[in-house]
């Protein structure tokens, strides 16, 4: 009989629902962690010193991976978790909750169901490189938060940021630094790397060059289209001008409220998908090369600009796209449609990134 089909006696179920509020809080944390951070939960659970929690996390991870839909856990699963998290470990739950809270912040990924949307803008603030056009993207995962300094330091052994703080977004990183982080994280977790390190070309799971992001299995930067789809709220979009609101102050650290410095990730209201800081805080590198006229001739399905527009010595002046605006920018620059670009070796203290992965 499958463990999902266990029949619990009425007395056992009654006892489960009588567990302390602390137990319920931990179950809620587990639920949230699985839904937001499924890629990291197995590796994280292996480090847990508590064998009961470790087993619960491993089983929960298997449940979510087998379902592939990352929907919130149903009542049956919560009951099963309650059986594993029994009275014998109540005294240790406070420490466990602290670990959960940290794990949710570090590296959380949000599943974005694919869909079709209008990319770009035709409002009065739109730039010439933002013509409105229809785009379809497949499902993918994207970081709930910008990569933090704590994450970057732990993996790369250095923190280049000007503004210091564990939960501040890492900044002063170039596009090449960002893809090096993606590759390092993929290697750490036993995944095929996403980028050819000498030139940033995308690689499929067999290590062959590709321009199709659907074939890339490792950690990577989102494409420009994926980034904007997520910033607009995906299929749950309410058509906001900024990521999560028509009021920039509610969702973004920008010129009017930032004090000209970055702030802890997740400290502003999330957008419709539960993703933070896609408007403001730091500009975010995406995978694409920049082309001012790309929107006019880009493919309608899963667009990704893999061409720099120049070759030979002129390639040195080609730029990679960055999106979202920063703590230094006016409101018009933190719009979901706003585009910018910089050379792939450029670094500045308002320039960071977030992770993405192709959905199975």
VMD Tcl script that draws the C-alpha trace (Angstrom):
set ca {
  {0.00 0.00 0.00}
  {1.30 3.47 -0.92}
  {2.18 5.76 1.97}
  {-0.24 8.30 0.45}
  {-3.08 5.81 0.97}
  {-2.59 5.19 4.65}
  {-5.82 5.02 6.59}
  {-5.57 6.87 9.89}
  {-7.74 5.81 12.79}
  {-10.18 8.39 14.09}
  {-8.27 8.63 17.39}
  {-5.00 9.29 15.58}
  {-6.55 12.03 13.43}
  {-8.05 13.64 16.54}
  {-4.64 13.66 18.21}
  {-3.07 15.23 15.13}
  {-5.50 18.14 15.17}
  {-4.84 18.66 18.87}
  {-1.14 19.33 18.35}
  {0.16 22.71 19.46}
  {0.01 25.91 17.42}
  {3.75 25.58 17.11}
  {3.33 22.32 15.20}
  {0.84 24.01 12.88}
  {3.28 26.86 12.22}
  {6.02 24.41 11.30}
  {3.71 22.53 8.95}
  {2.83 25.83 7.30}
  {6.53 26.61 6.93}
  {7.15 23.20 5.39}
  {4.26 23.73 3.00}
  {5.62 27.12 1.95}
  {9.15 25.82 1.61}
  {8.17 22.94 -0.65}
  {6.05 25.09 -2.93}
  {8.58 27.89 -3.27}
  {11.86 26.03 -3.12}
  {11.41 22.53 -4.52}
  {14.74 22.47 -6.33}
  {16.74 23.02 -3.14}
  {14.68 21.21 -0.56}
  {16.24 17.76 -0.97}
  {19.84 18.98 -0.63}
  {18.82 21.18 2.28}
  {17.02 18.32 4.03}
  {20.11 16.13 3.90}
  {21.89 18.68 6.11}
  {19.21 18.60 8.80}
  {20.50 17.26 12.12}
  {17.05 16.03 13.11}
  {16.37 12.64 11.53}
  {12.59 12.92 11.83}
  {12.51 16.29 10.08}
  {14.99 15.04 7.49}
  {12.72 12.11 6.63}
  {9.66 14.35 6.47}
  {11.42 16.72 4.10}
  {12.67 13.91 1.85}
  {9.21 12.39 1.59}
  {7.58 15.76 0.97}
  {10.12 16.52 -1.74}
  {9.34 13.21 -3.43}
  {5.63 14.05 -3.32}
  {6.12 17.39 -5.03}
  {8.54 16.16 -7.65}
  {6.19 13.32 -8.55}
  {3.29 15.75 -8.90}
  {5.29 18.37 -10.83}
  {2.55 20.91 -10.29}
  {3.88 22.54 -7.08}
  {0.38 23.24 -5.87}
  {-0.23 23.74 -2.19}
  {-0.27 20.54 -0.21}
  {-3.64 18.94 0.36}
  {-5.10 17.88 3.69}
  {-3.93 14.28 3.38}
  {-0.29 15.31 3.02}
  {-0.50 17.72 5.94}
  {-1.90 14.91 8.09}
  {0.95 12.65 7.03}
  {3.50 15.30 7.89}
  {1.82 15.73 11.27}
  {2.40 12.04 11.98}
  {6.09 12.48 11.28}
  {6.41 15.68 13.29}
  {5.23 14.19 16.59}
  {5.30 15.27 20.21}
  {8.77 13.84 20.74}
  {10.39 16.76 18.88}
  {8.22 19.67 20.06}
  {11.09 20.93 22.20}
  {13.25 21.29 19.07}
  {10.69 22.99 16.85}
  {11.80 26.56 17.57}
  {15.25 25.83 16.17}
  {13.73 24.01 13.21}
  {11.49 26.99 12.38}
  {14.50 29.29 12.29}
  {16.13 26.95 9.77}
  {12.96 26.92 7.67}
  {12.71 30.71 7.66}
  {16.30 31.00 6.44}
  {15.82 28.32 3.80}
  {12.71 30.00 2.40}
  {14.68 33.23 1.91}
  {17.72 31.56 0.39}
  {17.27 30.61 -3.23}
  {13.49 30.33 -3.33}
  {12.07 29.59 -6.76}
  {8.55 30.29 -7.97}
  {6.85 28.20 -10.66}
  {5.47 30.34 -13.51}
  {2.90 28.62 -15.70}
  {3.49 29.42 -19.36}
  {1.16 31.70 -21.28}
  {0.71 34.45 -23.85}
  {0.96 38.15 -23.04}
  {1.50 41.57 -24.55}
  {5.17 42.45 -24.12}
  {6.35 46.04 -24.30}
  {4.32 49.20 -23.93}
  {2.46 51.84 -25.90}
  {1.88 54.33 -23.07}
  {3.28 57.85 -23.09}
  {6.37 56.84 -21.09}
  {7.37 54.06 -23.47}
  {10.76 54.17 -25.15}
  {11.31 53.46 -28.83}
  {12.64 49.96 -28.05}
  {9.39 48.87 -26.34}
  {6.81 48.34 -29.13}
  {3.86 46.28 -27.94}
  {3.80 42.74 -29.37}
  {2.36 39.33 -28.50}
  {4.68 36.74 -26.93}
  {4.18 33.19 -25.69}
  {6.52 31.60 -23.16}
  {6.62 28.04 -21.84}
  {6.52 27.30 -18.11}
  {9.63 28.07 -16.07}
  {10.89 28.78 -12.58}
  {12.23 32.13 -11.41}
  {13.73 33.35 -8.16}
  {11.24 34.76 -5.70}
  {14.00 37.13 -4.63}
  {17.10 38.63 -6.16}
  {20.22 36.62 -5.30}
  {21.40 37.79 -1.88}
  {24.87 38.58 -0.65}
  {24.70 35.65 1.78}
  {23.98 33.24 -1.09}
  {26.66 34.71 -3.32}
  {29.31 34.69 -0.58}
  {28.52 31.09 0.39}
  {28.90 29.80 -3.16}
  {31.56 32.06 -4.69}
  {33.62 32.82 -1.59}
  {33.47 36.58 -2.14}
  {31.05 39.48 -1.83}
  {31.67 42.29 -4.33}
  {28.75 44.43 -3.12}
  {29.10 48.11 -2.20}
  {26.12 48.07 0.17}
  {26.74 45.31 2.73}
  {24.15 43.02 4.31}
  {23.42 39.29 4.19}
  {19.88 39.74 2.87}
  {20.63 42.67 0.61}
  {20.77 41.82 -3.09}
  {24.27 41.09 -4.33}
  {25.37 43.90 -6.66}
  {28.47 45.13 -8.44}
  {28.30 41.90 -10.47}
  {28.73 41.75 -14.22}
  {26.71 39.59 -16.59}
  {29.71 37.25 -16.76}
  {29.81 37.10 -12.94}
  {26.11 36.23 -12.89}
  {26.42 33.32 -15.32}
  {29.49 32.06 -13.45}
  {27.30 31.92 -10.33}
  {24.59 30.04 -12.28}
  {27.13 27.47 -13.48}
  {28.69 27.09 -10.03}
  {25.27 26.44 -8.48}
  {24.43 23.90 -11.20}
  {27.68 22.04 -10.55}
  {27.08 22.08 -6.80}
  {23.67 20.48 -7.28}
  {24.79 17.97 -9.91}
  {23.06 19.67 -12.83}
  {24.45 20.30 -16.32}
  {25.76 23.85 -16.60}
  {23.67 26.31 -18.61}
  {26.43 28.47 -20.09}
  {29.63 28.08 -22.04}
  {31.89 30.08 -19.78}
  {34.15 31.73 -22.34}
  {31.35 33.36 -24.34}
  {28.05 32.83 -22.49}
  {26.42 30.62 -25.14}
  {23.58 28.50 -23.75}
  {24.19 24.75 -23.40}
  {21.70 21.89 -23.39}
  {21.82 18.98 -20.94}
  {24.40 17.21 -23.12}
  {26.68 20.23 -23.16}
  {25.88 21.17 -26.76}
  {25.31 24.77 -27.82}
  {21.66 25.78 -28.17}
  {19.46 28.82 -28.64}
  {16.41 27.01 -27.24}
  {16.05 27.73 -23.52}
  {13.67 24.77 -23.21}
  {16.68 22.47 -23.67}
  {18.70 24.10 -20.89}
  {18.50 22.20 -17.59}
  {20.87 24.03 -15.27}
  {20.44 27.30 -13.42}
  {20.42 30.30 -15.72}
  {19.28 33.88 -16.03}
  {15.71 34.36 -17.24}
  {15.22 35.41 -20.82}
  {13.97 38.93 -21.32}
  {10.52 37.60 -22.23}
  {10.38 35.30 -19.19}
  {11.44 38.15 -16.94}
  {8.72 40.48 -18.21}
  {6.04 37.77 -18.11}
  {6.92 37.09 -14.45}
  {7.10 40.81 -13.66}
  {3.61 41.31 -15.10}
  {2.23 38.55 -12.89}
  {2.10 35.79 -15.50}
  {-1.36 34.38 -16.12}
  {-2.56 36.11 -12.93}
  {-1.63 39.56 -14.24}
  {-3.86 42.47 -13.29}
  {-2.22 44.74 -15.83}
  {-0.19 46.82 -13.42}
  {2.36 49.34 -14.62}
  {4.90 48.20 -12.03}
  {5.43 44.66 -10.81}
  {2.49 44.14 -8.47}
  {0.92 47.60 -8.34}
  {0.22 50.87 -10.11}
  {1.82 52.55 -7.08}
  {5.61 52.22 -7.40}
  {6.11 52.95 -3.71}
  {4.20 49.80 -2.74}
  {6.40 47.39 -4.68}
  {9.69 49.10 -5.50}
  {12.73 50.68 -3.91}
  {13.42 53.54 -6.30}
  {14.52 57.18 -6.34}
  {11.63 58.51 -4.25}
  {11.93 56.13 -1.29}
  {15.23 54.24 -1.31}
  {17.56 56.81 0.19}
  {19.90 55.95 -2.69}
  {20.74 52.52 -1.30}
  {19.57 48.94 -1.74}
  {17.24 47.26 0.75}
  {16.68 43.71 1.99}
  {15.05 41.46 -0.58}
  {11.35 40.83 -0.03}
  {10.79 43.94 2.06}
  {8.31 45.37 -0.46}
  {4.94 43.94 -1.48}
  {5.11 40.97 -3.86}
  {3.46 40.85 -7.28}
  {0.58 38.59 -8.35}
  {2.87 35.53 -8.42}
  {4.42 36.19 -5.03}
  {7.68 37.48 -6.52}
  {9.45 40.47 -4.97}
  {11.57 43.35 -6.27}
  {11.08 42.87 -10.00}
  {10.58 46.63 -9.95}
  {13.41 48.54 -8.32}
  {16.14 47.72 -5.78}
  {18.73 46.56 -8.35}
  {18.73 46.21 -12.10}
  {18.65 42.53 -13.04}
  {20.69 40.87 -15.76}
  {18.79 38.60 -18.17}
  {20.19 36.14 -20.71}
  {19.55 38.10 -23.92}
  {21.84 40.27 -25.98}
  {20.37 43.74 -26.44}
  {19.00 44.89 -29.79}
  {16.96 48.07 -29.97}
  {14.84 46.68 -32.80}
  {14.58 43.09 -31.53}
  {10.91 43.39 -30.57}
  {10.03 44.22 -34.18}
  {11.38 40.94 -35.57}
  {11.57 38.54 -32.62}
  {9.80 35.15 -32.74}
  {6.42 34.94 -31.06}
  {7.25 31.78 -29.10}
  {9.95 31.70 -26.42}
  {12.00 34.58 -27.86}
  {15.65 34.73 -26.85}
  {18.13 37.02 -28.56}
  {21.29 34.92 -28.86}
  {22.98 37.25 -31.36}
  {25.12 40.17 -30.22}
  {24.61 42.11 -33.41}
  {28.35 42.53 -33.93}
  {31.26 40.21 -34.65}
  {35.01 40.42 -34.28}
  {36.36 43.49 -32.51}
  {32.95 45.20 -32.68}
  {31.52 42.51 -30.38}
  {33.25 44.40 -27.57}
  {30.58 47.10 -27.77}
  {27.63 44.66 -27.63}
  {25.42 44.82 -24.56}
  {23.40 42.36 -22.49}
  {19.90 43.31 -21.34}
  {19.10 44.29 -17.77}
  {15.59 44.92 -16.47}
  {13.58 46.33 -13.57}
  {15.29 49.56 -12.60}
  {17.03 50.24 -9.31}
  {17.12 52.25 -6.10}
  {18.59 55.17 -8.06}
  {15.98 55.33 -10.83}
  {12.82 57.35 -11.43}
  {9.46 55.59 -11.54}
  {9.43 55.39 -15.36}
  {12.51 53.15 -15.21}
  {11.00 50.63 -12.78}
  {8.03 49.92 -15.07}
  {7.65 46.26 -16.08}
  {8.22 47.23 -19.74}
  {11.35 49.33 -19.26}
  {14.54 48.04 -20.91}
  {18.20 48.84 -20.43}
  {21.51 47.30 -21.42}
  {25.18 47.28 -20.48}
  {28.34 45.51 -21.53}
  {28.67 41.96 -20.13}
  {31.75 42.94 -18.07}
  {30.16 46.07 -16.59}
  {29.68 46.27 -12.81}
  {27.83 48.83 -10.70}
  {26.38 49.01 -7.20}
  {22.78 48.87 -8.47}
  {23.25 45.89 -10.79}
  {22.37 42.34 -9.68}
  {20.41 39.29 -10.88}
  {17.97 36.52 -10.02}
  {17.93 32.86 -10.99}
  {15.74 30.96 -13.40}
  {15.32 27.37 -14.55}
  {13.47 25.63 -17.35}
  {10.45 23.69 -16.09}
  {10.51 19.92 -16.80}
}
mol new
graphics top color blue
foreach p $ca { graphics top sphere $p radius 0.5 }
foreach p [lrange $ca 0 end-1] q [lrange $ca 1 end] { graphics top cylinder $p $q radius 0.2 }
display resetview
